[in-house]
Amino acid sequence: VNIFAYCAMVSSAAWHYGNKDLNRYQFGHTDKNLKRGFWAGLIVSIYPLFFCVGLILASQGYMPYFDVVYKVGNGIFYHYYNWISGGLVPMQLSWWQLLVIILPNLITLVCTTLGYYCGFKDIDVVARFIYRKGKAPQQENPEKKDRAGFL
């Protein structure tokens, strides 16, 4: 559940940036660059990369108790790590367990790339699930309703 909430949060922010860039592109203020979401995700993924490298070094015996640091640094994947490792220290993990533990750190990269692309192409996945016809209802202009002059 935590991973899905994290994906929704990251892809939503990327979607909004992509949608803003679509508007800027339509008015000629920026160039069309669909790789911005990928680059943003890559920059954000630097932080978990340090923990992944540390975990790989710990599995080779260089930092035997690094799993505690990994769990604190990647708190979103804490329960996932415990589920996969089964209480083993990094030196006792097999290569496939190590790979499965490291793979979710790519979620940020995938979510930002897809979110930005959908935002730039104005594909609103959430509206398709929530509203009947797939489009959000148009909001009324608050200035029309405000006859007293304050709102």
PyRosetta script that sets phi, psi and omega in degrees:
from pyrosetta import init, pose_from_sequence

init()
pose = pose_from_sequence("VNIFAYCAMVSSAAWHYGNKDLNRYQFGHTDKNLKRGFWAGLIVSIYPLFFCVGLILASQGYMPYFDVVYKVGNGIFYHYYNWISGGLVPMQLSWWQLLVIILPNLITLVCTTLGYYCGFKDIDVVARFIYRKGKAPQQENPEKKDRAGFL")
pose.set_psi(1, -39.4)
pose.set_omega(1, 179.4)
pose.set_phi(2, -62.1)
pose.set_psi(2, -38.7)
pose.set_omega(2, -178.1)
pose.set_phi(3, -66.7)
pose.set_psi(3, -39.4)
pose.set_omega(3, 178.5)
pose.set_phi(4, -67.4)
pose.set_psi(4, -39.3)
pose.set_omega(4, 177.0)
pose.set_phi(5, -64.6)
pose.set_psi(5, -40.1)
pose.set_omega(5, 177.7)
pose.set_phi(6, -63.7)
pose.set_psi(6, -44.0)
pose.set_omega(6, 178.0)
pose.set_phi(7, -61.1)
pose.set_psi(7, -43.0)
pose.set_omega(7, -179.9)
pose.set_phi(8, -63.5)
pose.set_psi(8, -41.4)
pose.set_omega(8, -179.2)
pose.set_phi(9, -65.9)
pose.set_psi(9, -47.5)
pose.set_omega(9, -177.3)
pose.set_phi(10, -68.4)
pose.set_psi(10, -45.2)
pose.set_omega(10, -177.8)
pose.set_phi(11, -70.3)
pose.set_psi(11, -30.2)
pose.set_omega(11, 177.5)
pose.set_phi(12, -66.0)
pose.set_psi(12, -44.8)
pose.set_omega(12, 178.1)
pose.set_phi(13, -63.5)
pose.set_psi(13, -42.3)
pose.set_omega(13, 178.8)
pose.set_phi(14, -65.5)
pose.set_psi(14, -36.9)
pose.set_omega(14, 178.6)
pose.set_phi(15, -61.9)
pose.set_psi(15, -43.5)
pose.set_omega(15, -179.7)
pose.set_phi(16, -64.8)
pose.set_psi(16, -40.2)
pose.set_omega(16, 177.0)
pose.set_phi(17, -65.5)
pose.set_psi(17, -40.4)
pose.set_omega(17, 177.5)
pose.set_phi(18, -64.0)
pose.set_psi(18, -38.5)
pose.set_omega(18, 179.4)
pose.set_phi(19, -69.4)
pose.set_psi(19, -37.2)
pose.set_omega(19, 175.9)
pose.set_phi(20, -65.6)
pose.set_psi(20, -40.5)
pose.set_omega(20, 178.2)
pose.set_phi(21, -66.8)
pose.set_psi(21, -30.9)
pose.set_omega(21, 174.5)
pose.set_phi(22, -61.7)
pose.set_psi(22, -44.4)
pose.set_omega(22, 178.7)
pose.set_phi(23, -64.1)
pose.set_psi(23, -43.7)
pose.set_omega(23, 178.4)
pose.set_phi(24, -63.9)
pose.set_psi(24, -37.2)
pose.set_omega(24, 179.2)
pose.set_phi(25, -67.6)
pose.set_psi(25, -40.6)
pose.set_omega(25, -179.3)
pose.set_phi(26, -64.8)
pose.set_psi(26, -30.4)
pose.set_omega(26, 179.2)
pose.set_phi(27, -96.4)
pose.set_psi(27, 6.6)
pose.set_omega(27, 173.9)
pose.set_phi(28, 79.6)
pose.set_psi(28, 17.8)
pose.set_omega(28, -178.8)
pose.set_phi(29, -88.7)
pose.set_psi(29, -13.8)
pose.set_omega(29, -179.8)
pose.set_phi(30, -148.8)
pose.set_psi(30, 164.0)
pose.set_omega(30, 177.8)
pose.set_phi(31, -89.1)
pose.set_psi(31, 158.7)
pose.set_omega(31, 177.0)
pose.set_phi(32, -77.8)
pose.set_psi(32, 117.3)
pose.set_omega(32, 179.2)
pose.set_phi(33, -143.1)
pose.set_psi(33, 96.5)
pose.set_omega(33, -177.6)
pose.set_phi(34, -76.8)
pose.set_psi(34, -5.9)
pose.set_omega(34, -179.9)
pose.set_phi(35, -88.4)
pose.set_psi(35, 0.3)
pose.set_omega(35, -179.6)
pose.set_phi(36, -61.4)
pose.set_psi(36, -37.7)
pose.set_omega(36, 177.8)
pose.set_phi(37, -64.2)
pose.set_psi(37, -39.5)
pose.set_omega(37, 177.7)
pose.set_phi(38, -64.6)
pose.set_psi(38, -45.4)
pose.set_omega(38, -178.9)
pose.set_phi(39, -66.3)
pose.set_psi(39, -38.4)
pose.set_omega(39, 176.9)
pose.set_phi(40, -64.0)
pose.set_psi(40, -43.0)
pose.set_omega(40, 177.9)
pose.set_phi(41, -64.8)
pose.set_psi(41, -35.8)
pose.set_omega(41, 178.7)
pose.set_phi(42, -66.9)
pose.set_psi(42, -40.7)
pose.set_omega(42, 178.4)
pose.set_phi(43, -65.7)
pose.set_psi(43, -42.2)
pose.set_omega(43, 180.0)
pose.set_phi(44, -69.2)
pose.set_psi(44, -26.1)
pose.set_omega(44, -178.4)
pose.set_phi(45, -80.7)
pose.set_psi(45, -2.5)
pose.set_omega(45, 178.9)
pose.set_phi(46, -64.8)
pose.set_psi(46, -42.1)
pose.set_omega(46, -179.6)
pose.set_phi(47, -58.6)
pose.set_psi(47, -52.4)
pose.set_omega(47, 177.8)
pose.set_phi(48, -66.8)
pose.set_psi(48, -23.0)
pose.set_omega(48, 179.4)
pose.set_phi(49, -62.5)
pose.set_psi(49, -38.3)
pose.set_omega(49, 177.5)
pose.set_phi(50, -60.9)
pose.set_psi(50, -40.3)
pose.set_omega(50, 179.1)
pose.set_phi(51, -69.5)
pose.set_psi(51, -35.2)
pose.set_omega(51, 178.0)
pose.set_phi(52, -66.8)
pose.set_psi(52, -42.3)
pose.set_omega(52, 177.7)
pose.set_phi(53, -63.8)
pose.set_psi(53, -41.6)
pose.set_omega(53, 177.2)
pose.set_phi(54, -62.2)
pose.set_psi(54, -38.6)
pose.set_omega(54, 179.1)
pose.set_phi(55, -67.9)
pose.set_psi(55, -37.8)
pose.set_omega(55, 176.6)
pose.set_phi(56, -65.6)
pose.set_psi(56, -42.5)
pose.set_omega(56, 176.9)
pose.set_phi(57, -64.4)
pose.set_psi(57, -36.7)
pose.set_omega(57, 178.0)
pose.set_phi(58, -65.9)
pose.set_psi(58, -35.6)
pose.set_omega(58, 179.1)
pose.set_phi(59, -69.0)
pose.set_psi(59, -22.8)
pose.set_omega(59, 177.3)
pose.set_phi(60, -88.6)
pose.set_psi(60, -3.3)
pose.set_omega(60, 175.8)
pose.set_phi(61, 98.8)
pose.set_psi(61, 4.4)
pose.set_omega(61, -178.3)
pose.set_phi(62, -79.6)
pose.set_psi(62, -33.3)
pose.set_omega(62, 178.4)
pose.set_phi(63, -135.1)
pose.set_psi(63, 84.8)
pose.set_omega(63, -169.0)
pose.set_phi(64, -64.4)
pose.set_psi(64, -27.4)
pose.set_omega(64, -177.0)
pose.set_phi(65, -110.0)
pose.set_psi(65, 29.1)
pose.set_omega(65, -178.7)
pose.set_phi(66, -71.0)
pose.set_psi(66, -15.9)
pose.set_omega(66, -178.8)
pose.set_phi(67, -60.7)
pose.set_psi(67, -31.3)
pose.set_omega(67, 177.4)
pose.set_phi(68, -65.7)
pose.set_psi(68, -44.6)
pose.set_omega(68, 178.1)
pose.set_phi(69, -64.6)
pose.set_psi(69, -39.6)
pose.set_omega(69, 179.2)
pose.set_phi(70, -62.9)
pose.set_psi(70, -42.9)
pose.set_omega(70, -179.4)
pose.set_phi(71, -64.9)
pose.set_psi(71, -38.0)
pose.set_omega(71, 179.1)
pose.set_phi(72, -72.4)
pose.set_psi(72, -44.3)
pose.set_omega(72, -178.0)
pose.set_phi(73, -69.0)
pose.set_psi(73, -35.1)
pose.set_omega(73, 178.3)
pose.set_phi(74, -113.5)
pose.set_psi(74, 60.0)
pose.set_omega(74, -176.1)
pose.set_phi(75, -59.2)
pose.set_psi(75, -28.3)
pose.set_omega(75, -179.3)
pose.set_phi(76, -65.0)
pose.set_psi(76, -26.8)
pose.set_omega(76, -179.1)
pose.set_phi(77, -105.5)
pose.set_psi(77, 18.7)
pose.set_omega(77, -176.1)
pose.set_phi(78, -58.9)
pose.set_psi(78, -53.0)
pose.set_omega(78, -178.2)
pose.set_phi(79, -68.4)
pose.set_psi(79, -34.0)
pose.set_omega(79, 177.1)
pose.set_phi(80, -62.2)
pose.set_psi(80, -44.0)
pose.set_omega(80, 179.0)
pose.set_phi(81, -61.2)
pose.set_psi(81, -46.7)
pose.set_omega(81, 179.9)
pose.set_phi(82, -63.3)
pose.set_psi(82, -36.8)
pose.set_omega(82, -179.7)
pose.set_phi(83, -66.1)
pose.set_psi(83, -43.8)
pose.set_omega(83, -178.8)
pose.set_phi(84, -73.8)
pose.set_psi(84, -45.1)
pose.set_omega(84, -174.8)
pose.set_phi(85, -75.1)
pose.set_psi(85, -27.9)
pose.set_omega(85, 179.7)
pose.set_phi(86, 66.2)
pose.set_psi(86, 26.8)
pose.set_omega(86, 178.9)
pose.set_phi(87, 88.3)
pose.set_psi(87, 3.8)
pose.set_omega(87, 179.7)
pose.set_phi(88, -79.2)
pose.set_psi(88, 149.6)
pose.set_omega(88, 173.0)
pose.set_phi(89, -79.7)
pose.set_psi(89, 161.4)
pose.set_omega(89, -175.1)
pose.set_phi(90, -55.6)
pose.set_psi(90, -32.1)
pose.set_omega(90, -179.4)
pose.set_phi(91, -68.9)
pose.set_psi(91, -20.5)
pose.set_omega(91, -178.9)
pose.set_phi(92, -93.4)
pose.set_psi(92, -5.7)
pose.set_omega(92, -178.4)
pose.set_phi(93, -74.8)
pose.set_psi(93, 142.5)
pose.set_omega(93, 174.1)
pose.set_phi(94, -80.2)
pose.set_psi(94, 168.6)
pose.set_omega(94, -177.2)
pose.set_phi(95, -64.3)
pose.set_psi(95, -35.7)
pose.set_omega(95, -178.7)
pose.set_phi(96, -72.0)
pose.set_psi(96, -34.5)
pose.set_omega(96, 176.1)
pose.set_phi(97, -65.1)
pose.set_psi(97, -41.2)
pose.set_omega(97, 178.7)
pose.set_phi(98, -63.0)
pose.set_psi(98, -42.7)
pose.set_omega(98, 178.7)
pose.set_phi(99, -64.4)
pose.set_psi(99, -42.9)
pose.set_omega(99, -179.5)
pose.set_phi(100, -67.5)
pose.set_psi(100, -31.3)
pose.set_omega(100, 177.4)
pose.set_phi(101, -72.2)
pose.set_psi(101, -36.3)
pose.set_omega(101, -176.7)
pose.set_phi(102, -80.0)
pose.set_psi(102, -31.2)
pose.set_omega(102, -175.9)
pose.set_phi(103, -55.7)
pose.set_psi(103, -40.2)
pose.set_omega(103, -179.6)
pose.set_phi(104, -62.0)
pose.set_psi(104, -16.6)
pose.set_omega(104, 176.9)
pose.set_phi(105, -68.7)
pose.set_psi(105, -13.4)
pose.set_omega(105, 176.1)
pose.set_phi(106, -83.7)
pose.set_psi(106, -5.5)
pose.set_omega(106, -179.0)
pose.set_phi(107, -58.7)
pose.set_psi(107, -40.9)
pose.set_omega(107, -179.6)
pose.set_phi(108, -60.3)
pose.set_psi(108, -44.5)
pose.set_omega(108, -179.7)
pose.set_phi(109, -62.4)
pose.set_psi(109, -44.8)
pose.set_omega(109, -179.6)
pose.set_phi(110, -67.2)
pose.set_psi(110, -44.0)
pose.set_omega(110, -177.4)
pose.set_phi(111, -66.5)
pose.set_psi(111, -41.4)
pose.set_omega(111, 179.4)
pose.set_phi(112, -68.6)
pose.set_psi(112, -38.5)
pose.set_omega(112, 179.5)
pose.set_phi(113, -64.2)
pose.set_psi(113, -50.1)
pose.set_omega(113, -180.0)
pose.set_phi(114, -67.6)
pose.set_psi(114, -39.8)
pose.set_omega(114, 179.8)
pose.set_phi(115, -63.3)
pose.set_psi(115, -45.1)
pose.set_omega(115, 179.1)
pose.set_phi(116, -64.7)
pose.set_psi(116, -42.9)
pose.set_omega(116, -179.9)
pose.set_phi(117, -61.7)
pose.set_psi(117, -46.3)
pose.set_omega(117, 179.0)
pose.set_phi(118, -64.2)
pose.set_psi(118, -37.2)
pose.set_omega(118, 177.7)
pose.set_phi(119, -66.8)
pose.set_psi(119, -40.3)
pose.set_omega(119, -180.0)
pose.set_phi(120, -69.4)
pose.set_psi(120, -33.9)
pose.set_omega(120, 177.9)
pose.set_phi(121, -87.5)
pose.set_psi(121, 1.6)
pose.set_omega(121, 179.2)
pose.set_phi(122, 59.3)
pose.set_psi(122, 43.6)
pose.set_omega(122, 175.7)
pose.set_phi(123, -100.1)
pose.set_psi(123, 109.6)
pose.set_omega(123, -177.5)
pose.set_phi(124, -102.4)
pose.set_psi(124, 96.7)
pose.set_omega(124, -177.0)
pose.set_phi(125, -69.1)
pose.set_psi(125, -38.0)
pose.set_omega(125, -178.4)
pose.set_phi(126, -62.8)
pose.set_psi(126, -42.6)
pose.set_omega(126, -179.6)
pose.set_phi(127, -64.1)
pose.set_psi(127, -31.6)
pose.set_omega(127, 179.3)
pose.set_phi(128, -68.8)
pose.set_psi(128, -29.1)
pose.set_omega(128, 178.0)
pose.set_phi(129, -84.7)
pose.set_psi(129, -31.9)
pose.set_omega(129, -173.2)
pose.set_phi(130, -89.0)
pose.set_psi(130, -45.9)
pose.set_omega(130, -173.9)
pose.set_phi(131, -96.7)
pose.set_psi(131, 151.7)
pose.set_omega(131, -174.4)
pose.set_phi(132, -63.2)
pose.set_psi(132, -49.7)
pose.set_omega(132, -175.1)
pose.set_phi(133, -93.2)
pose.set_psi(133, 6.2)
pose.set_omega(133, 176.3)
pose.set_phi(134, 87.2)
pose.set_psi(134, 2.5)
pose.set_omega(134, 179.6)
pose.set_phi(135, -128.5)
pose.set_psi(135, 143.0)
pose.set_omega(135, 178.5)
pose.set_phi(136, -71.0)
pose.set_psi(136, 145.2)
pose.set_omega(136, 178.1)
pose.set_phi(137, -66.5)
pose.set_psi(137, 146.0)
pose.set_omega(137, 179.5)
pose.set_phi(138, -71.6)
pose.set_psi(138, 134.1)
pose.set_omega(138, 179.1)
pose.set_phi(139, -84.7)
pose.set_psi(139, 144.7)
pose.set_omega(139, 178.6)
pose.set_phi(140, -76.8)
pose.set_psi(140, 153.1)
pose.set_omega(140, 177.8)
pose.set_phi(141, -73.2)
pose.set_psi(141, 120.8)
pose.set_omega(141, -177.3)
pose.set_phi(142, -66.5)
pose.set_psi(142, -21.1)
pose.set_omega(142, -179.9)
pose.set_phi(143, -69.2)
pose.set_psi(143, -28.7)
pose.set_omega(143, 178.4)
pose.set_phi(144, -70.1)
pose.set_psi(144, -34.9)
pose.set_omega(144, -178.0)
pose.set_phi(145, -80.4)
pose.set_psi(145, -25.3)
pose.set_omega(145, -173.4)
pose.set_phi(146, -86.7)
pose.set_psi(146, 87.3)
pose.set_omega(146, -178.6)
pose.set_phi(147, -84.8)
pose.set_psi(147, -19.5)
pose.set_omega(147, -178.5)
pose.set_phi(148, -79.4)
pose.set_psi(148, -17.5)
pose.set_omega(148, 176.6)
pose.set_phi(149, 94.7)
pose.set_psi(149, 6.2)
pose.set_omega(149, 177.2)
pose.set_phi(150, -136.7)
pose.set_psi(150, 132.0)
pose.set_omega(150, 175.1)
pose.set_phi(151, -169.7)
pose.dump_pdb("model.pdb")
